[in-house]
């Protein structure tokens, strides 16, 4: 009998094979059962994931990953395209074998990071999604959030003072670049103005972190 959910392990990631005939709500239950029963076997490790056998929307991929996190100790750190040639990329993403001088190379993470989740990479990182309050992104290079930043970001984690943080909607709890920390101001709720989304960049200059709107002039001044 065909299994609805099959976990295939690779050296540094997992391929999740999903039944394309099972109704999605039943599939979610099958995923929860599979990872709950496999928790001890999978362990508390970080893995990349790819999906096979069924087309999923971005929202469905995010939901499946949330179900995995809720039912086992496995930490999914990125989504990759199912391709045998990507195994080397799996290894680099998970094992963090990049040299410090390669911190300006990058990788992608697609999905929303929620409270308690930590994305820790050796390269620059582009997050296609939101970083919620209580979530954290740590990078030796730059951090670009193609979404809302409400959590914590640590760029240039090995002391790279040229690192920067960009977000389409910049409203962080904390930003750290190299050894300098900037925290969100504490304001009583009645004094807070309605937040207006605006793409901004955070950068380090004269041992201070500045957050400014991202425009052409600022882009030209960025050191890569």
VOGU-681043 format. One record per residue (C-alpha): residue in three letters; x, y, z. Coordinates in steps of 0.02 Angstrom, whole numbers, padded with zeros to 5 digits, always signed. Each point is the difference from the previous one (the first is absolute). Example, Ala and Ser with C-alpha at 12.3 -4.5 7.8 and 13.67 -1.06 7.14 Angstrom:
residues 2
Ala+00615-00225+00390 Ser+00069+00172-00033 
END
This chain:
residues 224
Unk+00000+00000+00000 Unk+00068+00171-00049 Unk+00049+00110+00146 Unk-00071+00177+00000 Unk+00160+00075+00071 Unk+00176-00066-00027 Unk+00158+00076+00074 Unk+00157-00028-00102 Unk+00163+00047+00083 Unk+00151+00072-00089 Unk+00170+00043+00071 Unk-00057+00170+00061 Unk-00185+00017-00039 Unk-00163-00090-00021 Unk-00116-00026-00147 Unk-00182-00007+00049 Unk-00101-00104-00123 Unk-00185+00042+00010 Unk-00152-00089-00073 Unk-00077+00109-00135 Unk-00171-00085+00012 Unk-00032+00022+00187 Unk-00107+00151+00048 Unk+00111+00136+00072 Unk-00081+00002+00173 Unk+00029-00188+00016 Unk+00177+00022-00065 Unk+00038+00122+00141 Unk-00058-00129+00126 Unk+00108-00132-00083 Unk+00152+00115+00007 Unk-00030+00034+00185 Unk-00015-00187+00038 Unk+00154-00044-00103 Unk+00116+00127+00082 Unk-00070-00031+00175 Unk+00037-00186-00015 Unk+00171+00036-00078 Unk+00055+00128+00128 Unk+00125-00111+00091 Unk+00074-00062-00163 Unk+00017+00174-00078 Unk+00077+00078+00156 Unk+00032+00182+00042 Unk+00096+00054-00155 Unk-00012+00133-00135 Unk-00046-00055-00176 Unk-00047+00070-00169 Unk-00161-00066-00076 Unk-00068-00025-00175 Unk-00172-00059-00053 Unk-00038-00136-00126 Unk-00154-00082-00071 Unk-00121+00145+00024 Unk-00007+00183-00049 Unk-00015+00113+00152 Unk-00032+00186+00010 Unk+00118+00108+00102 Unk-00132+00008+00137 Unk-00019-00189+00001 Unk+00189-00025+00010 Unk+00007+00119+00148 Unk-00145-00091+00083 Unk+00081-00171-00025 Unk+00162+00063+00077 Unk-00096+00070+00149 Unk-00082-00170+00024 Unk+00172-00083-00004 Unk+00067+00120+00132 Unk-00153-00032+00109 Unk+00019-00189-00005 Unk+00186-00033+00015 Unk+00165+00081+00049 Unk+00064+00010-00178 Unk+00044+00179-00053 Unk-00036+00040-00182 Unk+00116+00143-00050 Unk-00034+00018-00186 Unk-00101-00065-00147 Unk+00090-00061-00154 Unk-00055-00057-00171 Unk-00004-00189-00016 Unk+00151-00035-00107 Unk+00140-00127+00030 Unk+00126+00129-00057 Unk-00051+00109+00147 Unk+00073-00120+00129 Unk+00161+00102+00007 Unk-00106+00155+00035 Unk-00089-00096+00139 Unk+00168-00035+00079 Unk+00061+00179-00011 Unk-00163+00068+00069 Unk-00008-00117+00148 Unk+00180-00039+00044 Unk+00056+00182-00016 Unk+00165-00037-00086 Unk+00021+00170-00081 Unk+00158+00094+00046 Unk-00018+00168+00087 Unk+00056+00091-00156 Unk-00146-00076-00095 Unk-00130+00080+00112 Unk-00059+00112-00142 Unk-00060-00150-00100 Unk-00180-00038+00040 Unk-00143-00120+00016 Unk-00188+00010+00010 Unk-00127-00047+00132 Unk-00181-00004-00053 Unk-00130+00008+00137 Unk-00048+00093+00157 Unk+00110-00013+00155 Unk-00107-00004+00156 Unk+00035+00023+00186 Unk+00134-00119+00061 Unk+00071-00039-00172 Unk+00182+00043-00038 Unk+00079+00007-00174 Unk+00190-00001+00021 Unk+00105+00002-00159 Unk+00181+00027-00051 Unk-00046+00100-00155 Unk-00106+00150-00042 Unk-00184-00049+00004 Unk-00156+00055-00092 Unk-00158-00042+00095 Unk-00153-00008-00113 Unk-00129+00024+00135 Unk-00022+00082+00170 Unk+00106-00009+00158 Unk-00126+00006+00142 Unk+00025+00060+00179 Unk+00104-00128+00094 Unk+00084-00068-00158 Unk+00184+00030-00036 Unk+00113+00006-00154 Unk+00189-00012+00021 Unk+00120+00023-00147 Unk+00185+00028-00026 Unk-00048+00108-00148 Unk-00150+00106-00044 Unk-00183-00032+00038 Unk-00138+00048-00122 Unk-00180-00026+00053 Unk-00125+00000-00144 Unk-00141+00024+00123 Unk-00027+00071+00173 Unk+00138+00000+00131 Unk-00072-00001+00176 Unk+00124-00116+00085 Unk+00189+00004+00026 Unk+00137+00005-00132 Unk+00187-00020+00028 Unk+00102+00043-00156 Unk+00189-00007-00015 Unk+00004-00123+00145 Unk+00189-00028-00013 Unk+00036+00187+00011 Unk-00037+00055-00178 Unk-00033+00186+00024 Unk-00051+00020-00183 Unk-00149-00116+00020 Unk-00175+00072-00017 Unk-00182-00045+00025 Unk-00139+00041-00124 Unk-00186-00030+00026 Unk-00153+00046-00101 Unk-00083+00043+00165 Unk+00126+00041+00137 Unk-00071-00011+00175 Unk+00127-00108+00096 Unk+00012-00044+00182 Unk+00189+00005-00014 Unk+00135+00017-00133 Unk+00182-00041+00030 Unk+00139+00033-00125 Unk+00173-00062+00047 Unk+00009+00045+00186 Unk-00123+00146+00000 Unk-00181-00023+00056 Unk-00152+00108-00039 Unk-00163-00036+00090 Unk-00176+00056-00039 Unk-00053+00144+00113 Unk-00121-00041+00140 Unk-00157+00104-00021 Unk-00167-00009+00088 Unk-00132-00069-00118 Unk-00098+00164+00005 Unk+00150+00095-00066 Unk+00038-00116-00144 Unk-00043+00068-00171 Unk-00071-00112-00134 Unk+00146-00087-00084 Unk+00021+00038-00185 Unk+00094-00135-00097 Unk+00156+00067-00086 Unk+00153-00087-00069 Unk+00148+00046+00110 Unk+00181-00046+00025 Unk+00095-00015+00164 Unk+00188+00027-00008 Unk+00145+00034+00116 Unk+00093+00165-00002 Unk+00111+00077+00133 Unk-00048-00140+00122 Unk-00184+00043-00016 Unk-00138-00090-00093 Unk-00103+00111-00115 Unk-00166-00048-00079 Unk-00046+00099-00155 Unk-00120-00014-00147 Unk+00080-00099-00141 Unk+00025+00108-00154 Unk+00118+00008-00149 Unk+00130+00106+00090 Unk+00008-00119+00147 Unk+00012-00150-00118 Unk+00151+00079-00085 Unk+00087+00019+00169 Unk-00022-00183+00050 Unk+00165-00092+00016 Unk-00008-00180-00059 
END
